[in-house]
Amino acid sequence: MLCRAVIQILQMHGVDEITGVDCLQDPEVREGIKEYTDWPTIPQVYVKGEFIGGCDVMVQMHQSGELHELLVKEKLLDEETNPEPEK
């Protein structure tokens, strides 16, 4: 499950392939993912299988420029791609 803020941040960076999993429908999956990452909340964001964090972490990474660097490093974006300015 992805929240609107996470989707909007990724779209601002030009990420067009986003996959969401509705873990709220299955309590076992919901609790299992929290245990797997040792992160108490959802949504949980992964980039190429690596756990990044929740919505708050995504917002911080976006604001600091770290998210752009990560997306370039993981070859999800070209280095020249810049996120759209916030309105």
N, CA, C and O atoms as a Maestro MAE file, in Angstrom:
{
 s_m_m2io_version
 :::
 2.0.0
}

f_m_ct {
 s_m_title
 :::
 protein
 m_atom[348] {
  # First column is atom index #
  i_m_mmod_type
  r_m_x_coord
  r_m_y_coord
  r_m_z_coord
  i_m_residue_number
  s_m_chain_name
  s_m_pdb_residue_name
  s_m_pdb_atom_name
  i_m_atomic_number
  :::
  1 25 0.839 -1.168 0.000 1 A "MET " " N  " 7
  2 3 0.000 0.000 0.000 1 A "MET " " CA " 6
  3 2 0.891 1.242 0.000 1 A "MET " " C  " 6
  4 15 1.831 1.349 0.788 1 A "MET " " O  " 8
  5 25 0.587 2.148 -0.873 2 A "LEU " " N  " 7
  6 3 1.331 3.401 -0.942 2 A "LEU " " CA " 6
  7 2 0.402 4.556 -0.636 2 A "LEU " " C  " 6
  8 15 -0.765 4.554 -1.027 2 A "LEU " " O  " 8
  9 25 0.928 5.534 0.061 3 A "CYS " " N  " 7
  10 3 0.100 6.704 0.336 3 A "CYS " " CA " 6
  11 2 0.256 7.700 -0.808 3 A "CYS " " C  " 6
  12 15 1.223 7.649 -1.569 3 A "CYS " " O  " 8
  13 25 -0.695 8.588 -0.910 4 A "ARG " " N  " 7
  14 3 -0.708 9.575 -1.981 4 A "ARG " " CA " 6
  15 2 0.584 10.397 -2.002 4 A "ARG " " C  " 6
  16 15 1.114 10.680 -3.077 4 A "ARG " " O  " 8
  17 25 1.091 10.778 -0.842 5 A "ALA " " N  " 7
  18 3 2.308 11.590 -0.776 5 A "ALA " " CA " 6
  19 2 3.497 10.857 -1.390 5 A "ALA " " C  " 6
  20 15 4.274 11.461 -2.129 5 A "ALA " " O  " 8
  21 25 3.650 9.578 -1.101 6 A "VAL " " N  " 7
  22 3 4.751 8.796 -1.650 6 A "VAL " " CA " 6
  23 2 4.631 8.715 -3.169 6 A "VAL " " C  " 6
  24 15 5.616 8.892 -3.886 6 A "VAL " " O  " 8
  25 25 3.438 8.451 -3.648 7 A "ILE " " N  " 7
  26 3 3.214 8.362 -5.093 7 A "ILE " " CA " 6
  27 2 3.536 9.699 -5.759 7 A "ILE " " C  " 6
  28 15 4.202 9.736 -6.794 7 A "ILE " " O  " 8
  29 25 3.068 10.785 -5.173 8 A "GLN " " N  " 7
  30 3 3.317 12.105 -5.753 8 A "GLN " " CA " 6
  31 2 4.813 12.437 -5.773 8 A "GLN " " C  " 6
  32 15 5.312 12.989 -6.753 8 A "GLN " " O  " 8
  33 25 5.514 12.108 -4.713 9 A "ILE " " N  " 7
  34 3 6.962 12.363 -4.669 9 A "ILE " " CA " 6
  35 2 7.668 11.579 -5.767 9 A "ILE " " C  " 6
  36 15 8.498 12.133 -6.488 9 A "ILE " " O  " 8
  37 25 7.350 10.309 -5.899 10 A "LEU " " N  " 7
  38 3 7.994 9.495 -6.923 10 A "LEU " " CA " 6
  39 2 7.662 9.998 -8.323 10 A "LEU " " C  " 6
  40 15 8.529 10.027 -9.197 10 A "LEU " " O  " 8
  41 25 6.418 10.393 -8.534 11 A "GLN " " N  " 7
  42 3 6.029 10.933 -9.836 11 A "GLN " " CA " 6
  43 2 6.728 12.254 -10.128 11 A "GLN " " C  " 6
  44 15 7.098 12.510 -11.274 11 A "GLN " " O  " 8
  45 25 6.917 13.103 -9.111 12 A "MET " " N  " 7
  46 3 7.632 14.361 -9.308 12 A "MET " " CA " 6
  47 2 9.065 14.107 -9.770 12 A "MET " " C  " 6
  48 15 9.649 14.914 -10.493 12 A "MET " " O  " 8
  49 25 9.621 12.978 -9.343 13 A "HIS " " N  " 7
  50 3 10.988 12.623 -9.733 13 A "HIS " " CA " 6
  51 2 11.022 11.920 -11.086 13 A "HIS " " C  " 6
  52 15 12.096 11.611 -11.602 13 A "HIS " " O  " 8
  53 25 9.856 11.670 -11.654 14 A "GLY " " N  " 7
  54 3 9.809 11.037 -12.967 14 A "GLY " " CA " 6
  55 2 9.746 9.530 -12.942 14 A "GLY " " C  " 6
  56 15 9.915 8.890 -13.980 14 A "GLY " " O  " 8
  57 25 9.508 8.948 -11.784 15 A "VAL " " N  " 7
  58 3 9.371 7.499 -11.689 15 A "VAL " " CA " 6
  59 2 7.980 7.140 -12.196 15 A "VAL " " C  " 6
  60 15 6.970 7.581 -11.648 15 A "VAL " " O  " 8
  61 25 7.947 6.330 -13.253 16 A "ASP " " N  " 7
  62 3 6.645 5.995 -13.828 16 A "ASP " " CA " 6
  63 2 6.217 4.554 -13.550 16 A "ASP " " C  " 6
  64 15 5.087 4.168 -13.849 16 A "ASP " " O  " 8
  65 25 7.118 3.768 -12.982 17 A "GLU " " N  " 7
  66 3 6.772 2.387 -12.657 17 A "GLU " " CA " 6
  67 2 6.747 2.226 -11.140 17 A "GLU " " C  " 6
  68 15 7.786 2.112 -10.491 17 A "GLU " " O  " 8
  69 25 5.535 2.220 -10.595 18 A "ILE " " N  " 7
  70 3 5.338 2.116 -9.147 18 A "ILE " " CA " 6
  71 2 4.440 0.914 -8.887 18 A "ILE " " C  " 6
  72 15 3.374 0.783 -9.488 18 A "ILE " " O  " 8
  73 25 4.873 0.053 -8.003 19 A "THR " " N  " 7
  74 3 4.080 -1.122 -7.650 19 A "THR " " CA " 6
  75 2 3.661 -1.020 -6.198 19 A "THR " " C  " 6
  76 15 4.488 -0.776 -5.319 19 A "THR " " O  " 8
  77 25 2.382 -1.206 -5.953 20 A "GLY " " N  " 7
  78 3 1.874 -1.177 -4.595 20 A "GLY " " CA " 6
  79 2 1.302 -2.532 -4.209 20 A "GLY " " C  " 6
  80 15 0.775 -3.258 -5.052 20 A "GLY " " O  " 8
  81 25 1.409 -2.863 -2.941 21 A "VAL " " N  " 7
  82 3 0.840 -4.094 -2.402 21 A "VAL " " CA " 6
  83 2 -0.099 -3.703 -1.280 21 A "VAL " " C  " 6
  84 15 0.306 -3.021 -0.339 21 A "VAL " " O  " 8
  85 25 -1.354 -4.129 -1.370 22 A "ASP " " N  " 7
  86 3 -2.335 -3.798 -0.344 22 A "ASP " " CA " 6
  87 2 -2.206 -4.779 0.819 22 A "ASP " " C  " 6
  88 15 -2.868 -5.816 0.857 22 A "ASP " " O  " 8
  89 25 -1.344 -4.427 1.759 23 A "CYS " " N  " 7
  90 3 -1.107 -5.321 2.900 23 A "CYS " " CA " 6
  91 2 -2.185 -5.173 3.975 23 A "CYS " " C  " 6
  92 15 -2.197 -5.937 4.940 23 A "CYS " " O  " 8
  93 25 -3.078 -4.216 3.825 24 A "LEU " " N  " 7
  94 3 -4.149 -4.053 4.814 24 A "LEU " " CA " 6
  95 2 -5.196 -5.159 4.718 24 A "LEU " " C  " 6
  96 15 -5.922 -5.412 5.679 24 A "LEU " " O  " 8
  97 25 -5.274 -5.814 3.571 25 A "GLN " " N  " 7
  98 3 -6.261 -6.871 3.370 25 A "GLN " " CA " 6
  99 2 -5.887 -8.178 4.067 25 A "GLN " " C  " 6
  100 15 -6.740 -9.037 4.290 25 A "GLN " " O  " 8
  101 25 -4.607 -8.321 4.409 26 A "ASP " " N  " 7
  102 3 -4.139 -9.564 5.012 26 A "ASP " " CA " 6
  103 2 -3.338 -9.242 6.276 26 A "ASP " " C  " 6
  104 15 -2.195 -8.793 6.194 26 A "ASP " " O  " 8
  105 25 -3.948 -9.475 7.453 27 A "PRO " " N  " 7
  106 3 -3.270 -9.140 8.710 27 A "PRO " " CA " 6
  107 2 -1.908 -9.826 8.873 27 A "PRO " " C  " 6
  108 15 -0.991 -9.258 9.466 27 A "PRO " " O  " 8
  109 25 -1.782 -11.040 8.347 28 A "GLU " " N  " 7
  110 3 -0.518 -11.763 8.457 28 A "GLU " " CA " 6
  111 2 0.582 -11.051 7.655 28 A "GLU " " C  " 6
  112 15 1.707 -10.909 8.135 28 A "GLU " " O  " 8
  113 25 0.259 -10.609 6.449 29 A "VAL " " N  " 7
  114 3 1.212 -9.877 5.619 29 A "VAL " " CA " 6
  115 2 1.535 -8.537 6.273 29 A "VAL " " C  " 6
  116 15 2.694 -8.128 6.332 29 A "VAL " " O  " 8
  117 25 0.501 -7.863 6.761 30 A "ARG " " N  " 7
  118 3 0.692 -6.550 7.390 30 A "ARG " " CA " 6
  119 2 1.659 -6.642 8.563 30 A "ARG " " C  " 6
  120 15 2.575 -5.826 8.667 30 A "ARG " " O  " 8
  121 25 1.474 -7.606 9.437 31 A "GLU " " N  " 7
  122 3 2.360 -7.755 10.592 31 A "GLU " " CA " 6
  123 2 3.724 -8.307 10.182 31 A "GLU " " C  " 6
  124 15 4.751 -7.931 10.747 31 A "GLU " " O  " 8
  125 25 3.724 -9.193 9.203 32 A "GLY " " N  " 7
  126 3 4.978 -9.790 8.745 32 A "GLY " " CA " 6
  127 2 5.928 -8.764 8.154 32 A "GLY " " C  " 6
  128 15 7.134 -8.822 8.392 32 A "GLY " " O  " 8
  129 25 5.398 -7.832 7.391 33 A "ILE " " N  " 7
  130 3 6.252 -6.814 6.775 33 A "ILE " " CA " 6
  131 2 6.834 -5.879 7.834 33 A "ILE " " C  " 6
  132 15 7.967 -5.414 7.705 33 A "ILE " " O  " 8
  133 25 6.064 -5.611 8.867 34 A "LYS " " N  " 7
  134 3 6.566 -4.763 9.957 34 A "LYS " " CA " 6
  135 2 7.711 -5.466 10.695 34 A "LYS " " C  " 6
  136 15 8.703 -4.834 11.059 34 A "LYS " " O  " 8
  137 25 7.567 -6.768 10.908 35 A "GLU " " N  " 7
  138 3 8.617 -7.538 11.572 35 A "GLU " " CA " 6
  139 2 9.853 -7.657 10.678 35 A "GLU " " C  " 6
  140 15 10.984 -7.549 11.151 35 A "GLU " " O  " 8
  141 25 9.626 -7.879 9.392 36 A "TYR " " N  " 7
  142 3 10.729 -8.063 8.436 36 A "TYR " " CA " 6
  143 2 11.652 -6.843 8.417 36 A "TYR " " C  " 6
  144 15 12.874 -6.985 8.388 36 A "TYR " " O  " 8
  145 25 11.066 -5.652 8.432 37 A "THR " " N  " 7
  146 3 11.862 -4.431 8.332 37 A "THR " " CA " 6
  147 2 12.169 -3.810 9.687 37 A "THR " " C  " 6
  148 15 12.998 -2.905 9.788 37 A "THR " " O  " 8
  149 25 11.505 -4.291 10.721 38 A "ASP " " N  " 7
  150 3 11.603 -3.675 12.043 38 A "ASP " " CA " 6
  151 2 11.167 -2.207 11.967 38 A "ASP " " C  " 6
  152 15 11.724 -1.337 12.637 38 A "ASP " " O  " 8
  153 25 10.158 -1.964 11.135 39 A "TRP " " N  " 7
  154 3 9.589 -0.626 10.940 39 A "TRP " " CA " 6
  155 2 8.117 -0.720 11.291 39 A "TRP " " C  " 6
  156 15 7.404 -1.520 10.686 39 A "TRP " " O  " 8
  157 25 7.632 0.064 12.246 40 A "PRO " " N  " 7
  158 3 6.296 -0.154 12.794 40 A "PRO " " CA " 6
  159 2 5.125 0.321 11.941 40 A "PRO " " C  " 6
  160 15 3.980 -0.031 12.228 40 A "PRO " " O  " 8
  161 25 5.379 1.102 10.913 41 A "THR " " N  " 7
  162 3 4.256 1.698 10.184 41 A "THR " " CA " 6
  163 2 4.275 1.320 8.704 41 A "THR " " C  " 6
  164 15 5.285 0.875 8.158 41 A "THR " " O  " 8
  165 25 3.124 1.517 8.086 42 A "ILE " " N  " 7
  166 3 2.994 1.401 6.647 42 A "ILE " " CA " 6
  167 2 2.428 2.722 6.150 42 A "ILE " " C  " 6
  168 15 1.665 3.352 6.882 42 A "ILE " " O  " 8
  169 25 2.756 3.169 4.961 43 A "PRO " " N  " 7
  170 3 3.411 2.427 3.898 43 A "PRO " " CA " 6
  171 2 4.902 2.255 4.155 43 A "PRO " " C  " 6
  172 15 5.531 3.007 4.899 43 A "PRO " " O  " 8
  173 25 5.430 1.232 3.506 44 A "GLN " " N  " 7
  174 3 6.867 1.000 3.508 44 A "GLN " " CA " 6
  175 2 7.327 1.061 2.066 44 A "GLN " " C  " 6
  176 15 6.719 0.456 1.184 44 A "GLN " " O  " 8
  177 25 8.394 1.788 1.833 45 A "VAL " " N  " 7
  178 3 8.870 2.007 0.474 45 A "VAL " " CA " 6
  179 2 10.162 1.233 0.254 45 A "VAL " " C  " 6
  180 15 11.087 1.277 1.065 45 A "VAL " " O  " 8
  181 25 10.197 0.529 -0.862 46 A "TYR " " N  " 7
  182 3 11.369 -0.243 -1.277 46 A "TYR " " CA " 6
  183 2 11.809 0.257 -2.647 46 A "TYR " " C  " 6
  184 15 10.973 0.560 -3.499 46 A "TYR " " O  " 8
  185 25 13.093 0.342 -2.855 47 A "VAL " " N  " 7
  186 3 13.647 0.654 -4.170 47 A "VAL " " CA " 6
  187 2 14.539 -0.515 -4.562 47 A "VAL " " C  " 6
  188 15 15.545 -0.799 -3.912 47 A "VAL " " O  " 8
  189 25 14.148 -1.179 -5.631 48 A "LYS " " N  " 7
  190 3 14.867 -2.367 -6.120 48 A "LYS " " CA " 6
  191 2 15.076 -3.383 -4.999 48 A "LYS " " C  " 6
  192 15 16.160 -3.949 -4.852 48 A "LYS " " O  " 8
  193 25 14.031 -3.605 -4.217 49 A "GLY " " N  " 7
  194 3 14.063 -4.611 -3.162 49 A "GLY " " CA " 6
  195 2 14.670 -4.171 -1.854 49 A "GLY " " C  " 6
  196 15 14.627 -4.922 -0.880 49 A "GLY " " O  " 8
  197 25 15.238 -2.974 -1.797 50 A "GLU " " N  " 7
  198 3 15.846 -2.474 -0.567 50 A "GLU " " CA " 6
  199 2 14.867 -1.564 0.166 50 A "GLU " " C  " 6
  200 15 14.314 -0.633 -0.418 50 A "GLU " " O  " 8
  201 25 14.661 -1.841 1.441 51 A "PHE " " N  " 7
  202 3 13.764 -1.030 2.257 51 A "PHE " " CA " 6
  203 2 14.359 0.357 2.446 51 A "PHE " " C  " 6
  204 15 15.509 0.499 2.862 51 A "PHE " " O  " 8
  205 25 13.566 1.381 2.138 52 A "ILE " " N  " 7
  206 3 14.004 2.769 2.262 52 A "ILE " " CA " 6
  207 2 13.444 3.408 3.525 52 A "ILE " " C  " 6
  208 15 14.172 4.085 4.252 52 A "ILE " " O  " 8
  209 25 12.175 3.201 3.791 53 A "GLY " " N  " 7
  210 3 11.534 3.795 4.963 53 A "GLY " " CA " 6
  211 2 10.064 4.032 4.683 53 A "GLY " " C  " 6
  212 15 9.498 3.481 3.738 53 A "GLY " " O  " 8
  213 25 9.461 4.848 5.507 54 A "GLY " " N  " 7
  214 3 8.057 5.174 5.346 54 A "GLY " " CA " 6
  215 2 7.882 6.515 4.654 54 A "GLY " " C  " 6
  216 15 8.822 7.075 4.090 54 A "GLY " " O  " 8
  217 25 6.672 7.008 4.711 55 A "CYS " " N  " 7
  218 3 6.335 8.269 4.060 55 A "CYS " " CA " 6
  219 2 7.187 9.421 4.587 55 A "CYS " " C  " 6
  220 15 7.668 10.246 3.810 55 A "CYS " " O  " 8
  221 25 7.373 9.478 5.894 56 A "ASP " " N  " 7
  222 3 8.158 10.576 6.480 56 A "ASP " " CA " 6
  223 2 9.598 10.571 5.971 56 A "ASP " " C  " 6
  224 15 10.175 11.630 5.724 56 A "ASP " " O  " 8
  225 25 10.174 9.391 5.817 57 A "VAL " " N  " 7
  226 3 11.536 9.269 5.307 57 A "VAL " " CA " 6
  227 2 11.589 9.707 3.843 57 A "VAL " " C  " 6
  228 15 12.530 10.381 3.425 57 A "VAL " " O  " 8
  229 25 10.574 9.321 3.069 58 A "MET " " N  " 7
  230 3 10.525 9.723 1.658 58 A "MET " " CA " 6
  231 2 10.458 11.242 1.526 58 A "MET " " C  " 6
  232 15 11.129 11.824 0.675 58 A "MET " " O  " 8
  233 25 9.657 11.876 2.359 59 A "VAL " " N  " 7
  234 3 9.534 13.339 2.319 59 A "VAL " " CA " 6
  235 2 10.887 13.973 2.640 59 A "VAL " " C  " 6
  236 15 11.326 14.889 1.944 59 A "VAL " " O  " 8
  237 25 11.545 13.486 3.689 60 A "GLN " " N  " 7
  238 3 12.857 14.022 4.072 60 A "GLN " " CA " 6
  239 2 13.893 13.818 2.970 60 A "GLN " " C  " 6
  240 15 14.671 14.724 2.670 60 A "GLN " " O  " 8
  241 25 13.904 12.627 2.367 61 A "MET " " N  " 7
  242 3 14.856 12.345 1.296 61 A "MET " " CA " 6
  243 2 14.593 13.226 0.077 61 A "MET " " C  " 6
  244 15 15.529 13.681 -0.581 61 A "MET " " O  " 8
  245 25 13.330 13.460 -0.218 62 A "HIS " " N  " 7
  246 3 12.960 14.333 -1.331 62 A "HIS " " CA " 6
  247 2 13.458 15.754 -1.071 62 A "HIS " " C  " 6
  248 15 14.058 16.380 -1.945 62 A "HIS " " O  " 8
  249 25 13.209 16.248 0.123 63 A "GLN " " N  " 7
  250 3 13.574 17.621 0.463 63 A "GLN " " CA " 6
  251 2 15.088 17.824 0.487 63 A "GLN " " C  " 6
  252 15 15.571 18.900 0.135 63 A "GLN " " O  " 8
  253 25 15.834 16.809 0.894 64 A "SER " " N  " 7
  254 3 17.290 16.936 1.001 64 A "SER " " CA " 6
  255 2 18.019 16.644 -0.309 64 A "SER " " C  " 6
  256 15 19.201 16.959 -0.446 64 A "SER " " O  " 8
  257 25 17.319 16.043 -1.269 65 A "GLY " " N  " 7
  258 3 17.965 15.654 -2.526 65 A "GLY " " CA " 6
  259 2 18.474 14.227 -2.523 65 A "GLY " " C  " 6
  260 15 18.924 13.730 -3.555 65 A "GLY " " O  " 8
  261 25 18.412 13.553 -1.375 66 A "GLU " " N  " 7
  262 3 18.901 12.176 -1.277 66 A "GLU " " CA " 6
  263 2 18.097 11.210 -2.140 66 A "GLU " " C  " 6
  264 15 18.644 10.242 -2.668 66 A "GLU " " O  " 8
  265 25 16.808 11.472 -2.280 67 A "LEU " " N  " 7
  266 3 15.970 10.570 -3.074 67 A "LEU " " CA " 6
  267 2 16.407 10.608 -4.533 67 A "LEU " " C  " 6
  268 15 16.519 9.566 -5.178 67 A "LEU " " O  " 8
  269 25 16.652 11.792 -5.046 68 A "HIS " " N  " 7
  270 3 17.111 11.920 -6.433 68 A "HIS " " CA " 6
  271 2 18.424 11.159 -6.622 68 A "HIS " " C  " 6
  272 15 18.588 10.428 -7.598 68 A "HIS " " O  " 8
  273 25 19.347 11.332 -5.692 69 A "GLU " " N  " 7
  274 3 20.636 10.634 -5.765 69 A "GLU " " CA " 6
  275 2 20.446 9.119 -5.768 69 A "GLU " " C  " 6
  276 15 21.099 8.409 -6.533 69 A "GLU " " O  " 8
  277 25 19.554 8.628 -4.916 70 A "LEU " " N  " 7
  278 3 19.290 7.193 -4.843 70 A "LEU " " CA " 6
  279 2 18.700 6.680 -6.158 70 A "LEU " " C  " 6
  280 15 19.113 5.637 -6.665 70 A "LEU " " O  " 8
  281 25 17.738 7.416 -6.703 71 A "LEU " " N  " 7
  282 3 17.083 6.984 -7.938 71 A "LEU " " CA " 6
  283 2 18.060 6.988 -9.112 71 A "LEU " " C  " 6
  284 15 17.966 6.135 -9.995 71 A "LEU " " O  " 8
  285 25 18.980 7.923 -9.132 72 A "VAL " " N  " 7
  286 3 20.020 7.950 -10.172 72 A "VAL " " CA " 6
  287 2 20.969 6.769 -9.961 72 A "VAL " " C  " 6
  288 15 21.295 6.054 -10.909 72 A "VAL " " O  " 8
  289 25 21.406 6.569 -8.726 73 A "LYS " " N  " 7
  290 3 22.332 5.469 -8.405 73 A "LYS " " CA " 6
  291 2 21.751 4.115 -8.803 73 A "LYS " " C  " 6
  292 15 22.462 3.244 -9.304 73 A "LYS " " O  " 8
  293 25 20.458 3.955 -8.573 74 A "GLU " " N  " 7
  294 3 19.793 2.679 -8.896 74 A "GLU " " CA " 6
  295 2 19.352 2.608 -10.358 74 A "GLU " " C  " 6
  296 15 18.673 1.666 -10.767 74 A "GLU " " O  " 8
  297 25 19.748 3.621 -11.141 75 A "LYS " " N  " 7
  298 3 19.468 3.686 -12.577 75 A "LYS " " CA " 6
  299 2 17.968 3.716 -12.885 75 A "LYS " " C  " 6
  300 15 17.516 3.198 -13.906 75 A "LYS " " O  " 8
  301 25 17.222 4.326 -11.989 76 A "LEU " " N  " 7
  302 3 15.797 4.531 -12.231 76 A "LEU " " CA " 6
  303 2 15.553 5.892 -12.871 76 A "LEU " " C  " 6
  304 15 14.478 6.149 -13.412 76 A "LEU " " O  " 8
  305 25 16.558 6.760 -12.806 77 A "LEU " " N  " 7
  306 3 16.497 8.086 -13.408 77 A "LEU " " CA " 6
  307 2 17.831 8.399 -14.056 77 A "LEU " " C  " 6
  308 15 18.872 7.880 -13.655 77 A "LEU " " O  " 8
  309 25 17.783 9.258 -15.067 78 A "ASP " " N  " 7
  310 3 19.011 9.813 -15.628 78 A "ASP " " CA " 6
  311 2 19.497 10.895 -14.679 78 A "ASP " " C  " 6
  312 15 18.705 11.516 -13.970 78 A "ASP " " O  " 8
  313 25 20.796 11.112 -14.672 79 A "GLU " " N  " 7
  314 3 21.368 12.124 -13.781 79 A "GLU " " CA " 6
  315 2 20.803 13.513 -14.067 79 A "GLU " " C  " 6
  316 15 20.657 14.326 -13.154 79 A "GLU " " O  " 8
  317 25 20.488 13.785 -15.328 80 A "GLU " " N  " 7
  318 3 19.987 15.106 -15.706 80 A "GLU " " CA " 6
  319 2 18.530 15.331 -15.294 80 A "GLU " " C  " 6
  320 15 18.070 16.472 -15.256 80 A "GLU " " O  " 8
  321 25 17.807 14.264 -14.988 81 A "THR " " N  " 7
  322 3 16.399 14.396 -14.622 81 A "THR " " CA " 6
  323 2 16.291 15.109 -13.284 81 A "THR " " C  " 6
  324 15 16.905 14.699 -12.300 81 A "THR " " O  " 8
  325 25 15.526 16.153 -13.257 82 A "ASN " " N  " 7
  326 3 15.287 16.892 -12.014 82 A "ASN " " CA " 6
  327 2 13.822 16.786 -11.648 82 A "ASN " " C  " 6
  328 15 12.961 16.776 -12.528 82 A "ASN " " O  " 8
  329 25 13.527 16.705 -10.352 83 A "PRO " " N  " 7
  330 3 12.119 16.657 -9.964 83 A "PRO " " CA " 6
  331 2 11.437 17.962 -10.335 83 A "PRO " " C  " 6
  332 15 12.055 19.026 -10.382 83 A "PRO " " O  " 8
  333 25 10.121 17.840 -10.601 84 A "GLU " " N  " 7
  334 3 9.336 19.039 -10.886 84 A "GLU " " CA " 6
  335 2 9.338 19.931 -9.660 84 A "GLU " " C  " 6
  336 15 9.297 19.432 -8.535 84 A "GLU " " O  " 8
  337 25 9.385 21.237 -9.855 85 A "PRO " " N  " 7
  338 3 9.327 22.129 -8.684 85 A "PRO " " CA " 6
  339 2 7.999 21.999 -7.953 85 A "PRO " " C  " 6
  340 15 6.954 21.800 -8.573 85 A "PRO " " O  " 8
  341 25 8.048 22.113 -6.636 86 A "GLU " " N  " 7
  342 3 6.823 22.042 -5.838 86 A "GLU " " CA " 6
  343 2 6.013 23.307 -6.069 86 A "GLU " " C  " 6
  344 15 6.565 24.398 -6.214 86 A "GLU " " O  " 8
  345 25 4.689 23.142 -6.102 87 A "LYS " " N  " 7
  346 3 3.798 24.284 -6.351 87 A "LYS " " CA " 6
  347 2 3.166 24.774 -5.092 87 A "LYS " " C  " 6
  348 15 2.389 25.729 -5.122 87 A "LYS " " O  " 8
  :::
 }
 m_bond[347] {
  # First column is bond index #
  i_m_from
  i_m_to
  i_m_order
  :::
  1 1 2 1
  2 2 3 1
  3 3 4 2
  4 3 5 1
  5 5 6 1
  6 6 7 1
  7 7 8 2
  8 7 9 1
  9 9 10 1
  10 10 11 1
  11 11 12 2
  12 11 13 1
  13 13 14 1
  14 14 15 1
  15 15 16 2
  16 15 17 1
  17 17 18 1
  18 18 19 1
  19 19 20 2
  20 19 21 1
  21 21 22 1
  22 22 23 1
  23 23 24 2
  24 23 25 1
  25 25 26 1
  26 26 27 1
  27 27 28 2
  28 27 29 1
  29 29 30 1
  30 30 31 1
  31 31 32 2
  32 31 33 1
  33 33 34 1
  34 34 35 1
  35 35 36 2
  36 35 37 1
  37 37 38 1
  38 38 39 1
  39 39 40 2
  40 39 41 1
  41 41 42 1
  42 42 43 1
  43 43 44 2
  44 43 45 1
  45 45 46 1
  46 46 47 1
  47 47 48 2
  48 47 49 1
  49 49 50 1
  50 50 51 1
  51 51 52 2
  52 51 53 1
  53 53 54 1
  54 54 55 1
  55 55 56 2
  56 55 57 1
  57 57 58 1
  58 58 59 1
  59 59 60 2
  60 59 61 1
  61 61 62 1
  62 62 63 1
  63 63 64 2
  64 63 65 1
  65 65 66 1
  66 66 67 1
  67 67 68 2
  68 67 69 1
  69 69 70 1
  70 70 71 1
  71 71 72 2
  72 71 73 1
  73 73 74 1
  74 74 75 1
  75 75 76 2
  76 75 77 1
  77 77 78 1
  78 78 79 1
  79 79 80 2
  80 79 81 1
  81 81 82 1
  82 82 83 1
  83 83 84 2
  84 83 85 1
  85 85 86 1
  86 86 87 1
  87 87 88 2
  88 87 89 1
  89 89 90 1
  90 90 91 1
  91 91 92 2
  92 91 93 1
  93 93 94 1
  94 94 95 1
  95 95 96 2
  96 95 97 1
  97 97 98 1
  98 98 99 1
  99 99 100 2
  100 99 101 1
  101 101 102 1
  102 102 103 1
  103 103 104 2
  104 103 105 1
  105 105 106 1
  106 106 107 1
  107 107 108 2
  108 107 109 1
  109 109 110 1
  110 110 111 1
  111 111 112 2
  112 111 113 1
  113 113 114 1
  114 114 115 1
  115 115 116 2
  116 115 117 1
  117 117 118 1
  118 118 119 1
  119 119 120 2
  120 119 121 1
  121 121 122 1
  122 122 123 1
  123 123 124 2
  124 123 125 1
  125 125 126 1
  126 126 127 1
  127 127 128 2
  128 127 129 1
  129 129 130 1
  130 130 131 1
  131 131 132 2
  132 131 133 1
  133 133 134 1
  134 134 135 1
  135 135 136 2
  136 135 137 1
  137 137 138 1
  138 138 139 1
  139 139 140 2
  140 139 141 1
  141 141 142 1
  142 142 143 1
  143 143 144 2
  144 143 145 1
  145 145 146 1
  146 146 147 1
  147 147 148 2
  148 147 149 1
  149 149 150 1
  150 150 151 1
  151 151 152 2
  152 151 153 1
  153 153 154 1
  154 154 155 1
  155 155 156 2
  156 155 157 1
  157 157 158 1
  158 158 159 1
  159 159 160 2
  160 159 161 1
  161 161 162 1
  162 162 163 1
  163 163 164 2
  164 163 165 1
  165 165 166 1
  166 166 167 1
  167 167 168 2
  168 167 169 1
  169 169 170 1
  170 170 171 1
  171 171 172 2
  172 171 173 1
  173 173 174 1
  174 174 175 1
  175 175 176 2
  176 175 177 1
  177 177 178 1
  178 178 179 1
  179 179 180 2
  180 179 181 1
  181 181 182 1
  182 182 183 1
  183 183 184 2
  184 183 185 1
  185 185 186 1
  186 186 187 1
  187 187 188 2
  188 187 189 1
  189 189 190 1
  190 190 191 1
  191 191 192 2
  192 191 193 1
  193 193 194 1
  194 194 195 1
  195 195 196 2
  196 195 197 1
  197 197 198 1
  198 198 199 1
  199 199 200 2
  200 199 201 1
  201 201 202 1
  202 202 203 1
  203 203 204 2
  204 203 205 1
  205 205 206 1
  206 206 207 1
  207 207 208 2
  208 207 209 1
  209 209 210 1
  210 210 211 1
  211 211 212 2
  212 211 213 1
  213 213 214 1
  214 214 215 1
  215 215 216 2
  216 215 217 1
  217 217 218 1
  218 218 219 1
  219 219 220 2
  220 219 221 1
  221 221 222 1
  222 222 223 1
  223 223 224 2
  224 223 225 1
  225 225 226 1
  226 226 227 1
  227 227 228 2
  228 227 229 1
  229 229 230 1
  230 230 231 1
  231 231 232 2
  232 231 233 1
  233 233 234 1
  234 234 235 1
  235 235 236 2
  236 235 237 1
  237 237 238 1
  238 238 239 1
  239 239 240 2
  240 239 241 1
  241 241 242 1
  242 242 243 1
  243 243 244 2
  244 243 245 1
  245 245 246 1
  246 246 247 1
  247 247 248 2
  248 247 249 1
  249 249 250 1
  250 250 251 1
  251 251 252 2
  252 251 253 1
  253 253 254 1
  254 254 255 1
  255 255 256 2
  256 255 257 1
  257 257 258 1
  258 258 259 1
  259 259 260 2
  260 259 261 1
  261 261 262 1
  262 262 263 1
  263 263 264 2
  264 263 265 1
  265 265 266 1
  266 266 267 1
  267 267 268 2
  268 267 269 1
  269 269 270 1
  270 270 271 1
  271 271 272 2
  272 271 273 1
  273 273 274 1
  274 274 275 1
  275 275 276 2
  276 275 277 1
  277 277 278 1
  278 278 279 1
  279 279 280 2
  280 279 281 1
  281 281 282 1
  282 282 283 1
  283 283 284 2
  284 283 285 1
  285 285 286 1
  286 286 287 1
  287 287 288 2
  288 287 289 1
  289 289 290 1
  290 290 291 1
  291 291 292 2
  292 291 293 1
  293 293 294 1
  294 294 295 1
  295 295 296 2
  296 295 297 1
  297 297 298 1
  298 298 299 1
  299 299 300 2
  300 299 301 1
  301 301 302 1
  302 302 303 1
  303 303 304 2
  304 303 305 1
  305 305 306 1
  306 306 307 1
  307 307 308 2
  308 307 309 1
  309 309 310 1
  310 310 311 1
  311 311 312 2
  312 311 313 1
  313 313 314 1
  314 314 315 1
  315 315 316 2
  316 315 317 1
  317 317 318 1
  318 318 319 1
  319 319 320 2
  320 319 321 1
  321 321 322 1
  322 322 323 1
  323 323 324 2
  324 323 325 1
  325 325 326 1
  326 326 327 1
  327 327 328 2
  328 327 329 1
  329 329 330 1
  330 330 331 1
  331 331 332 2
  332 331 333 1
  333 333 334 1
  334 334 335 1
  335 335 336 2
  336 335 337 1
  337 337 338 1
  338 338 339 1
  339 339 340 2
  340 339 341 1
  341 341 342 1
  342 342 343 1
  343 343 344 2
  344 343 345 1
  345 345 346 1
  346 346 347 1
  347 347 348 2
  :::
 }
}
